[in-house]
């Protein structure tokens, strides 16, 4: 229990509830605000042209003097990716483990924020007192080293956030989860647990990362030519397995993809990635070696159009392209929503002549706990109240059912959406209010300047195209000097639709003739053109292109 009396405790998500990614959770202890994680989400197919999505932090900006710190559980993009945007507005300390801060530094340096950032290292043994509140951490297993859960003590009991986790009894780095510490937190009394729901629907326990190592070793041993391994760049344990398997088979490793290069450099510098210095070679050196001496480590396991693996498959990479006898190992499972792009990339790899290994051999295990892992965490923590987070609604629902099977009262489980506030007073909980929470879309260097209206326009353009109607009018003589001229993009092929276009021009000219008397109202004229053209073109094609009238005055 905290020595500081906490009358009111509030917990809510600004991102990460009911979705995969964009994780940001807020714990309010009276007037003090603690933020856990600040991640991004990659856009879905409906977000045309968007590069990434981050949480709406307007609530935090309105209350920035109350924020005591941002606590990062681990170094994945969906937990650190928004920091370079968040720290432009919030000048607050950021707490993270060594590897996590190493990855954050890369992002902040690129954004020009590193010198001003207040980064504070912690580890699983760290004990902090921030604004009178006692905060501790505990080690969990995940697909990246240095992952921790967060425990914030209050006078009503602890608020525990697991971070992303599984229980690995034979971890690659030999560091198991802090079972004893987690159990001790549960014994002292936990008011509320926020726990990772990603794999709540999967039965059993998540596999050990160490099982992947022997499988990768066999694949590399059996491969007649080059081996190309596509993985999440941040899965440092997987990268370690690749280097170890390459060394065991007397192969050199070349790294492709900016994010992969950055993470290998940081992980090696901080001693989280160990290999002989001569094992790592420059990409330009691979053609000097025999194919059976080369392993290429690359990004692109999610089928991203511009990632290195996809460009290799399309024969569009500057230095490496797929050829016969290449073995490609896709050592990752698709993130929900990416299944189609992953499938297309695998098909392209086969077409290019590669032998692709993706799900028929054990070359990937999840970093997120399955049902039995989640039940074990619940049994160790023994929370009075439970909030399943980090997952789509069906995953949260499955996690809530698991909690009930281990004895959590159904009335004490809250399945929240982003912005829903769960308030605790005198060890009783209720859904109290809703704070502003949503998506901020990043497009190029623009932050939040693309909204629903712009996306709607992009969607319309992608479906039926655009029609421009250009007219030049003399205000003095009240006559049409030039046009109307109709230009189509993505609507119809102009040369094959001349009769329809000519008739559309005639309709517009006829309608405008009656309006060229008295005071000329450009807005009314544009609206008239839009309405008449829309009706005619729909009648002819059953399509509704975006119509943009352009009236020039001389």
Secondary structure, 3 states (H helix, E strand, C coil): CCCCCCCCEEEEEEECECECCCCEEEEEECCEEEEECCCEECCCCCCCCCCEEEECCHHHHHCHHHEEEEECCCCCHHHHCCHHHHCCCCCCCEEECHHHHHHHHHHHHHCCCHHHCCEEECCCCCEEEECCEEEEEEECECCCCCCEEEEECCCCCEEEECCCCECCCCCCCCCCCCHHHHHHHHHHCEEEEEEECCCCCCCCCCCCCHHHHHHHHHHHHHCCCCEEEECCCCCHHHHHHHHHHHHHCCCEEEEECHHHHHHHHHHHHCCCCCCCHHHEECHHHHHHCCHHHEEEEECCCCCCCCCHHHHHHCCCCCCCCCCCCCEEEECCCCCCCCHHHHHHHHHHHHHCCCEEECCCCCCCCCCCCCHHHHHHHHHHHCEEEEEEECECHHHHHHHHHHHHHCCCCHHHECCCCCCEEEEEECCEEEEEEECCCCEEEEECCEECCCCHHHHHHHHHHHHHCEEEEEEEEECCCCEEEEEEEEEEECCCCHHHCHHHHHHHHHHHHHHHHCCCCCCCCHHHHHHHHHHHHHHHHHHHHCCCCEEEEEEEEC
